[in-house]
Amino acid sequence: MQIPEWRQRLVRSLGLSSDKPEANYFQLATVNSENQARNRTVVFRGFVDNTSHLTVITDKRSGKFKELCKNDTAEIAWYFAKTREQYRISARVQACCLQPASEDKTLNTHNYLVDSLWNKLSEKTKSSFFNVSPATPFSDEIHNQLNIGSDVSENFCVLVFIPNQVDYLDLNTEPHTRLISRVSPEHASRNASELPAFWTVERVVA
């Protein structure tokens, strides 16, 4: 299956920066209930199978989860210092949390995604999902807790980013190269990133 040019470019950027751990981190912007921008750094957890959907993990008690439940639009800003490239990815966000077993194929696919990412986490990271809520006042007692359940925590959730626009900037060229990829509006609500024919690319002034 063919994939959009921007995803191929992003995979290349990740490969060239594989010796830089910070290349797996990007900035995620959301909007809170007061219509104020909120931004934080998160860890890229990979693509969903052969799609162009990006994944991040979060705690259901966190601010970003609550913000995305009310407004499922977000933007990613991702800069690769080694290759001097930047990606700004506008996306709709879907929350995938563990659900009871079902004959629903989509639901089972979501559960598989949740399980697979959970099993890749360190014990320390898993513990954070069983402990007190994020932003709870700090204490040494809380800091020293290490509570780990045998199953996926009910607080654990995977955020799936379904891109609808990607603004790419390459600072190596002169003049700088800026490409904007957009998914056709009529397909924006579908799995558009799996359908490269519905993406358009335009070069604009950087």
ZADO-1210 file (C-alpha; in nm, 4 decimals, padded with zeros to 6 digits):
<atoms>
<atom x="00.0000" y="00.0000" z="00.0000" code="MET" pos="1"/>
<atom x="00.1305" y="00.3416" z="-00.0956" code="GLN" pos="2"/>
<atom x="00.1514" y="00.6038" z="00.1748" code="ILE" pos="3"/>
<atom x="00.1545" y="00.9865" z="00.1660" code="PRO" pos="4"/>
<atom x="00.4805" y="01.1578" z="00.0756" code="GLU" pos="5"/>
<atom x="00.4925" y="01.3407" z="00.4096" code="TRP" pos="6"/>
<atom x="00.4853" y="01.0134" z="00.6027" code="ARG" pos="7"/>
<atom x="00.7674" y="00.8708" z="00.3927" code="GLN" pos="8"/>
<atom x="00.9607" y="01.1913" z="00.4576" code="ARG" pos="9"/>
<atom x="00.8916" y="01.1694" z="00.8308" code="LEU" pos="10"/>
<atom x="01.0067" y="00.8079" z="00.8479" code="VAL" pos="11"/>
<atom x="01.3285" y="00.9146" z="00.6735" code="ARG" pos="12"/>
<atom x="01.3804" y="01.1975" z="00.9245" code="SER" pos="13"/>
<atom x="01.3310" y="00.9536" z="01.2124" code="LEU" pos="14"/>
<atom x="01.5779" y="00.7100" z="01.0582" code="GLY" pos="15"/>
<atom x="01.8464" y="00.9725" z="01.0039" code="LEU" pos="16"/>
<atom x="01.7999" y="01.0909" z="01.3639" code="SER" pos="17"/>
<atom x="01.7856" y="00.7429" z="01.5198" code="SER" pos="18"/>
<atom x="02.1032" y="00.8145" z="01.7181" code="ASP" pos="19"/>
<atom x="01.9307" y="01.1122" z="01.8839" code="LYS" pos="20"/>
<atom x="01.6832" y="00.9954" z="02.1531" code="PRO" pos="21"/>
<atom x="01.5245" y="01.3412" z="02.1635" code="GLU" pos="22"/>
<atom x="01.4059" y="01.2916" z="01.8047" code="ALA" pos="23"/>
<atom x="01.1236" y="01.0750" z="01.9410" code="ASN" pos="24"/>
<atom x="00.9784" y="01.3691" z="02.1348" code="TYR" pos="25"/>
<atom x="00.7473" y="01.6309" z="01.9914" code="PHE" pos="26"/>
<atom x="00.5359" y="01.9209" z="02.1167" code="GLN" pos="27"/>
<atom x="00.1618" y="01.8692" z="02.1387" code="LEU" pos="28"/>
<atom x="-00.0752" y="02.1658" z="02.1489" code="ALA" pos="29"/>
<atom x="-00.4372" y="02.1444" z="02.2639" code="THR" pos="30"/>
<atom x="-00.7065" y="02.3923" z="02.3721" code="VAL" pos="31"/>
<atom x="-00.8598" y="02.3882" z="02.7209" code="ASN" pos="32"/>
<atom x="-01.2162" y="02.4642" z="02.8301" code="SER" pos="33"/>
<atom x="-01.1288" y="02.8367" z="02.8670" code="GLU" pos="34"/>
<atom x="-01.0180" y="02.8415" z="02.5017" code="ASN" pos="35"/>
<atom x="-00.6546" y="02.8806" z="02.6092" code="GLN" pos="36"/>
<atom x="-00.3696" y="02.7048" z="02.4321" code="ALA" pos="37"/>
<atom x="-00.1872" y="02.4315" z="02.6203" code="ARG" pos="38"/>
<atom x="00.1417" y="02.2780" z="02.5074" code="ASN" pos="39"/>
<atom x="00.3619" y="01.9965" z="02.6320" code="ARG" pos="40"/>
<atom x="00.6300" y="01.7531" z="02.5138" code="THR" pos="41"/>
<atom x="00.5233" y="01.3915" z="02.4546" code="VAL" pos="42"/>
<atom x="00.6854" y="01.0720" z="02.3294" code="VAL" pos="43"/>
<atom x="00.6071" y="00.9332" z="01.9850" code="PHE" pos="44"/>
<atom x="00.4997" y="00.5691" z="02.0208" code="ARG" pos="45"/>
<atom x="00.4887" y="00.4761" z="01.6537" code="GLY" pos="46"/>
<atom x="00.2349" y="00.4522" z="01.3723" code="PHE" pos="47"/>
<atom x="-00.0778" y="00.2385" z="01.3777" code="VAL" pos="48"/>
<atom x="00.0105" y="-00.0570" z="01.1559" code="ASP" pos="49"/>
<atom x="00.0565" y="00.0595" z="00.7950" code="ASN" pos="50"/>
<atom x="-00.1374" y="00.3840" z="00.8329" code="THR" pos="51"/>
<atom x="-00.0199" y="00.7399" z="00.8863" code="SER" pos="52"/>
<atom x="-00.1900" y="00.7600" z="01.2250" code="HIS" pos="53"/>
<atom x="00.0529" y="00.8544" z="01.5025" code="LEU" pos="54"/>
<atom x="00.0268" y="00.7339" z="01.8615" code="THR" pos="55"/>
<atom x="00.0982" y="00.8788" z="02.2053" code="VAL" pos="56"/>
<atom x="00.0104" y="00.7367" z="02.5462" code="ILE" pos="57"/>
<atom x="-00.1543" y="00.9309" z="02.8269" code="THR" pos="58"/>
<atom x="-00.3237" y="00.9068" z="03.1643" code="ASP" pos="59"/>
<atom x="-00.7019" y="00.9494" z="03.1490" code="LYS" pos="60"/>
<atom x="-00.6732" y="01.1751" z="03.4554" code="ARG" pos="61"/>
<atom x="-00.4368" y="01.4176" z="03.2781" code="SER" pos="62"/>
<atom x="-00.5223" y="01.7633" z="03.1517" code="GLY" pos="63"/>
<atom x="-00.4553" y="01.6812" z="02.7870" code="LYS" pos="64"/>
<atom x="-00.6947" y="01.3852" z="02.7945" code="PHE" pos="65"/>
<atom x="-00.9731" y="01.5995" z="02.9378" code="LYS" pos="66"/>
<atom x="-00.9014" y="01.8754" z="02.6868" code="GLU" pos="67"/>
<atom x="-00.9107" y="01.6355" z="02.3925" code="LEU" pos="68"/>
<atom x="-01.2384" y="01.4849" z="02.5122" code="CYS" pos="69"/>
<atom x="-01.3955" y="01.8305" z="02.4713" code="LYS" pos="70"/>
<atom x="-01.2043" y="01.9375" z="02.1604" code="ASN" pos="71"/>
<atom x="-01.0491" y="01.6556" z="01.9580" code="ASP" pos="72"/>
<atom x="-00.8341" y="01.8806" z="01.7393" code="THR" pos="73"/>
<atom x="-00.4628" y="01.9206" z="01.8101" code="ALA" pos="74"/>
<atom x="-00.1357" y="02.0194" z="01.6472" code="GLU" pos="75"/>
<atom x="00.2043" y="01.8545" z="01.6665" code="ILE" pos="76"/>
<atom x="00.5276" y="02.0533" z="01.6262" code="ALA" pos="77"/>
<atom x="00.8241" y="01.8236" z="01.5609" code="TRP" pos="78"/>
<atom x="01.1743" y="01.9538" z="01.4927" code="TYR" pos="79"/>
<atom x="01.4682" y="01.7356" z="01.3928" code="PHE" pos="80"/>
<atom x="01.7867" y="01.9249" z="01.4803" code="ALA" pos="81"/>
<atom x="02.0150" y="01.6821" z="01.2993" code="LYS" pos="82"/>
<atom x="01.8393" y="01.7155" z="00.9639" code="THR" pos="83"/>
<atom x="01.7084" y="02.0713" z="01.0221" code="ARG" pos="84"/>
<atom x="01.3516" y="01.9745" z="00.9354" code="GLU" pos="85"/>
<atom x="01.0244" y="02.0674" z="01.1000" code="GLN" pos="86"/>
<atom x="00.6819" y="01.9039" z="01.0785" code="TYR" pos="87"/>
<atom x="00.3629" y="02.0719" z="01.1971" code="ARG" pos="88"/>
<atom x="00.0878" y="01.8127" z="01.1936" code="ILE" pos="89"/>
<atom x="-00.2763" y="01.9153" z="01.2396" code="SER" pos="90"/>
<atom x="-00.4917" y="01.6223" z="01.3393" code="ALA" pos="91"/>
<atom x="-00.8121" y="01.4899" z="01.4840" code="ARG" pos="92"/>
<atom x="-00.7444" y="01.2801" z="01.7937" code="VAL" pos="93"/>
<atom x="-00.9130" y="00.9561" z="01.8885" code="GLN" pos="94"/>
<atom x="-00.8778" y="00.8135" z="02.2399" code="ALA" pos="95"/>
<atom x="-00.8387" y="00.4358" z="02.2579" code="CYS" pos="96"/>
<atom x="-00.8860" y="00.2914" z="02.6055" code="CYS" pos="97"/>
<atom x="-00.9153" y="-00.0762" z="02.7003" code="LEU" pos="98"/>
<atom x="-01.2709" y="-00.2065" z="02.6623" code="GLN" pos="99"/>
<atom x="-01.4370" y="-00.5399" z="02.7514" code="PRO" pos="100"/>
<atom x="-01.3892" y="-00.8153" z="02.4935" code="ALA" pos="101"/>
<atom x="-01.6363" y="-00.7900" z="02.2091" code="SER" pos="102"/>
<atom x="-01.7178" y="-00.9268" z="01.8650" code="GLU" pos="103"/>
<atom x="-01.6787" y="-00.5728" z="01.7337" code="ASP" pos="104"/>
<atom x="-01.3717" y="-00.5827" z="01.5065" code="LYS" pos="105"/>
<atom x="-01.2891" y="-00.2142" z="01.5532" code="THR" pos="106"/>
<atom x="-01.3103" y="-00.2405" z="01.9304" code="LEU" pos="107"/>
<atom x="-01.0852" y="-00.5459" z="01.9348" code="ASN" pos="108"/>
<atom x="-00.8331" y="-00.3639" z="01.7147" code="THR" pos="109"/>
<atom x="-00.8285" y="-00.0775" z="01.9658" code="HIS" pos="110"/>
<atom x="-00.7767" y="-00.3217" z="02.2525" code="ASN" pos="111"/>
<atom x="-00.4872" y="-00.4839" z="02.0681" code="TYR" pos="112"/>
<atom x="-00.3254" y="-00.1420" z="02.0215" code="LEU" pos="113"/>
<atom x="-00.3675" y="-00.0591" z="02.3910" code="VAL" pos="114"/>
<atom x="-00.2257" y="-00.3958" z="02.4995" code="ASP" pos="115"/>
<atom x="00.0724" y="-00.3786" z="02.2655" code="SER" pos="116"/>
<atom x="00.1802" y="-00.0309" z="02.3775" code="LEU" pos="117"/>
<atom x="00.1229" y="-00.1110" z="02.7445" code="TRP" pos="118"/>
<atom x="00.3482" y="-00.4173" z="02.7210" code="ASN" pos="119"/>
<atom x="00.6324" y="-00.2054" z="02.5819" code="LYS" pos="120"/>
<atom x="00.6423" y="00.0201" z="02.8891" code="LEU" pos="121"/>
<atom x="00.8929" y="-00.0045" z="03.1723" code="SER" pos="122"/>
<atom x="00.7683" y="-00.1133" z="03.5151" code="GLU" pos="123"/>
<atom x="00.8318" y="00.2371" z="03.6452" code="LYS" pos="124"/>
<atom x="00.6183" y="00.3944" z="03.3749" code="THR" pos="125"/>
<atom x="00.3399" y="00.1405" z="03.4293" code="LYS" pos="126"/>
<atom x="00.3438" y="00.2235" z="03.7987" code="SER" pos="127"/>
<atom x="00.2563" y="00.5875" z="03.7319" code="SER" pos="128"/>
<atom x="-00.0837" y="00.4839" z="03.5972" code="PHE" pos="129"/>
<atom x="-00.1716" y="00.3094" z="03.9247" code="PHE" pos="130"/>
<atom x="-00.0535" y="00.5895" z="04.1511" code="ASN" pos="131"/>
<atom x="-00.2162" y="00.9223" z="04.2365" code="VAL" pos="132"/>
<atom x="-00.3452" y="01.1539" z="03.9637" code="SER" pos="133"/>
<atom x="-00.1093" y="01.3821" z="03.7695" code="PRO" pos="134"/>
<atom x="-00.0788" y="01.7316" z="03.9254" code="ALA" pos="135"/>
<atom x="-00.1428" y="01.5966" z="04.2775" code="THR" pos="136"/>
<atom x="00.0653" y="01.7935" z="04.5335" code="PRO" pos="137"/>
<atom x="00.4045" y="01.6242" z="04.5739" code="PHE" pos="138"/>
<atom x="00.5157" y="01.4327" z="04.8828" code="SER" pos="139"/>
<atom x="00.8041" y="01.1915" z="04.9509" code="ASP" pos="140"/>
<atom x="00.5536" y="00.9195" z="05.0371" code="GLU" pos="141"/>
<atom x="00.3884" y="00.9482" z="04.6968" code="ILE" pos="142"/>
<atom x="00.7259" y="00.9645" z="04.5215" code="HIS" pos="143"/>
<atom x="00.8384" y="00.6364" z="04.6785" code="ASN" pos="144"/>
<atom x="00.5263" y="00.4442" z="04.5841" code="GLN" pos="145"/>
<atom x="00.5587" y="00.1726" z="04.3218" code="LEU" pos="146"/>
<atom x="00.2189" y="00.0191" z="04.2603" code="ASN" pos="147"/>
<atom x="00.1886" y="-00.2121" z="03.9627" code="ILE" pos="148"/>
<atom x="-00.1183" y="-00.4148" z="03.8745" code="GLY" pos="149"/>
<atom x="-00.1147" y="-00.7331" z="03.6717" code="SER" pos="150"/>
<atom x="-00.3371" y="-00.5926" z="03.3970" code="ASP" pos="151"/>
<atom x="-00.3556" y="-00.2745" z="03.1929" code="VAL" pos="152"/>
<atom x="-00.4430" y="00.0168" z="03.4221" code="SER" pos="153"/>
<atom x="-00.7893" y="00.1653" z="03.3741" code="GLU" pos="154"/>
<atom x="-00.6139" y="00.5035" z="03.3636" code="ASN" pos="155"/>
<atom x="-00.4014" y="00.4093" z="03.0620" code="PHE" pos="156"/>
<atom x="-00.5075" y="00.5360" z="02.7211" code="CYS" pos="157"/>
<atom x="-00.3623" y="00.5597" z="02.3711" code="VAL" pos="158"/>
<atom x="-00.4149" y="00.8777" z="02.1723" code="LEU" pos="159"/>
<atom x="-00.4325" y="00.8200" z="01.7975" code="VAL" pos="160"/>
<atom x="-00.3628" y="01.1241" z="01.5795" code="PHE" pos="161"/>
<atom x="-00.5359" y="01.1210" z="01.2397" code="ILE" pos="162"/>
<atom x="-00.3642" y="01.3940" z="01.0345" code="PRO" pos="163"/>
<atom x="-00.5523" y="01.6248" z="00.7995" code="ASN" pos="164"/>
<atom x="-00.2711" y="01.8712" z="00.7237" code="GLN" pos="165"/>
<atom x="00.1089" y="01.8519" z="00.7422" code="VAL" pos="166"/>
<atom x="00.3259" y="02.1622" z="00.7116" code="ASP" pos="167"/>
<atom x="00.6843" y="02.0550" z="00.6335" code="TYR" pos="168"/>
<atom x="00.9884" y="02.2849" z="00.6431" code="LEU" pos="169"/>
<atom x="01.3401" y="02.1986" z="00.5261" code="ASP" pos="170"/>
<atom x="01.6031" y="02.4522" z="00.6356" code="LEU" pos="171"/>
<atom x="01.8847" y="02.2830" z="00.4407" code="ASN" pos="172"/>
<atom x="01.7783" y="02.4201" z="00.1043" code="THR" pos="173"/>
<atom x="01.8162" y="02.7724" z="-00.0319" code="GLU" pos="174"/>
<atom x="01.5566" y="02.9007" z="-00.0514" code="PRO" pos="175"/>
<atom x="01.4054" y="02.6951" z="00.2287" code="HIS" pos="176"/>
<atom x="01.1569" y="02.4299" z="00.1184" code="THR" pos="177"/>
<atom x="00.8077" y="02.4440" z="00.2670" code="ARG" pos="178"/>
<atom x="00.5461" y="02.1900" z="00.1588" code="LEU" pos="179"/>
<atom x="00.1868" y="02.1787" z="00.2803" code="ILE" pos="180"/>
<atom x="00.0037" y="01.8489" z="00.2444" code="SER" pos="181"/>
<atom x="-00.3739" y="01.8546" z="00.2875" code="ARG" pos="182"/>
<atom x="-00.6314" y="01.5796" z="00.2834" code="VAL" pos="183"/>
<atom x="-00.9402" y="01.6481" z="00.0727" code="SER" pos="184"/>
<atom x="-01.2217" y="01.7912" z="00.2926" code="PRO" pos="185"/>
<atom x="-01.4710" y="01.5252" z="00.1810" code="GLU" pos="186"/>
<atom x="-01.2382" y="01.2559" z="00.3132" code="HIS" pos="187"/>
<atom x="-01.1173" y="01.4312" z="00.6282" code="ALA" pos="188"/>
<atom x="-01.3456" y="01.2258" z="00.8536" code="SER" pos="189"/>
<atom x="-01.2298" y="00.8965" z="00.7021" code="ARG" pos="190"/>
<atom x="-00.8967" y="00.7160" z="00.7386" code="ASN" pos="191"/>
<atom x="-00.7572" y="00.9700" z="00.4969" code="ALA" pos="192"/>
<atom x="-00.3935" y="00.9051" z="00.5807" code="SER" pos="193"/>
<atom x="-00.4370" y="00.5550" z="00.4396" code="GLU" pos="194"/>
<atom x="-00.5537" y="00.7012" z="00.1082" code="LEU" pos="195"/>
<atom x="-00.2660" y="00.8900" z="-00.0573" code="PRO" pos="196"/>
<atom x="-00.4784" y="00.9768" z="-00.3624" code="ALA" pos="197"/>
<atom x="-00.6804" y="01.2101" z="-00.1417" code="PHE" pos="198"/>
<atom x="-00.3759" y="01.4117" z="-00.0319" code="TRP" pos="199"/>
<atom x="-00.2613" y="01.7211" z="-00.2174" code="THR" pos="200"/>
<atom x="00.0809" y="01.8814" z="-00.1834" code="VAL" pos="201"/>
<atom x="00.1601" y="02.2485" z="-00.2431" code="GLU" pos="202"/>
<atom x="00.4935" y="02.4259" z="-00.2168" code="ARG" pos="203"/>
<atom x="00.4641" y="02.7686" z="-00.0525" code="VAL" pos="204"/>
<atom x="00.7045" y="03.0426" z="00.0531" code="VAL" pos="205"/>
<atom x="00.8777" y="02.9533" z="00.3789" code="ALA" pos="206"/>
</atoms>
